[in-house]
């Protein structure tokens, strides 16, 4: 097992990951489940996350780019993998080489894949992307698109595995627009059936739809953020699915000093002590994904108490005020994002300070931070990205 070389790390609870996967499986019944592991499984480590999902009933994986699919293949992941984004023409050979299912948004793309399929004597499974209201990639669902997809279905060495789309507002309380997208999706699918287009599967439901829109389940569902124990928004009904956060950001104290009143802490002298203050330094900063915008606003958990972050967060270090916490020593563990007992300061709290969403906070964790994988309260794997 690799060692953790620096006293700042991301802890991944594999038991919570398994729990979430089982909860999702119970929610959707016998539908196939596509586990979204793009962005290195939202910062959790796709190579380690993927096997856990597959072991717990997931049938396919989804990534954003071909590079992510190749990483999984090179690490022994043999399950079907779909790419959610556009694959550039110069990388389409890799789609064939690594047996990956690309998203197709145009006839030209499908035609190029057909040529490659004939070249390598392989049938290429593709997933037709449809823009039902996201304004991103995909065919606009109209008669012209029906004809294009019909032509695609007749191309040699091409098999349409699925037709998929993505919700824009399924995580909002008002479901009118989501239902409009569902209506467009169904109408377009029926037009394709009328044109005798063979489509193996339908997938539309994202995390929010899995929670609140069962009519969108179809053949397979596509959970993302809920895999990792966070809800897609504060507007969804959390009672529909019980999940547990998988990630905790930790560090340990490397230096302690006592400053008299009237002394400054950090770049720009933004914090001035108003009393004799015990300052602890943590070896983590904005280069690790602990944003400078948290300066003076975030708090950490140490010895079952909250301690405020003081001064501007540096690139590689930050400081906390531990004056009111007893028996603080160098080497003591600190939770920067997560929970312990009844104290919580998680990705939602950080997102609220930053004016963003929990998704981004999880993905902010940089490759400088080792991932430490925990199962049954024991370390089972350490992943160092740099060394």
Order of alpha helices (4+ residues) and beta strands (2+ residues): beta-alpha-beta-alpha-alpha-beta-alpha-beta-alpha-beta-alpha-beta-beta-alpha-beta-alpha-beta-alpha-beta-beta-beta-beta-beta-beta-beta-beta-beta-beta-alpha-alpha-beta-beta
